[in-house]
Amino acid sequence: MQVILDVFSGRPNPSWELTSQEASELARRLIGLVPANRKLPEGGLGYRGLTLANPHKMAGVPVEVRVFQGIIGMWKHGHLTSYSDRNNVEDWLLELARQRGHGDLLDQLLGNNG
């Protein structure tokens, strides 16, 4: 499963593969989400969230997931459903990005608080 940190326009975004343990943790965090009372926001310039691509269709995880500003968007059968990020998926993925060496970039885009 690939995670894409959506931060650049016109050049490749940083990305990495989740380990099997991280993929299992992600699947755990996606269980029991509740529908959001707002749609998945669209970003402008700078940080626009994270995209999870699940080309191997790991059990329990939709083919594409987008996480941004407390909302998790999941595409299933071509239909987008928005959920509240009550299991802190975005914060967890941002911490993984920092662990993968993208901390300086995140500090520039999000401020030191991340």
HELIX and SHEET records of a PDB file:
HELIX    1   1 SER A   20  ARG A   29  1                                  10    
HELIX    2   2 VAL A   89  ALA A   97  1                                   9    
HELIX    3   3 ARG A   98  HIS A  102  3                                   5    
HELIX    4   4 GLY A  103  LEU A  110  1                                   8    
SHEET    1   A 6 SER A  15  GLU A  17  0                                        
SHEET    2   A 6 GLN A   2  LEU A   5 -1                                        
SHEET    3   A 6 LEU A  50  ALA A  53 -1                                        
SHEET    4   A 6 GLU A  64  PHE A  68 -1                                        
SHEET    5   A 6 ILE A  71  LYS A  76 -1                                        
SHEET    6   A 6 HIS A  79  SER A  84 -1                                        
END                                                                             
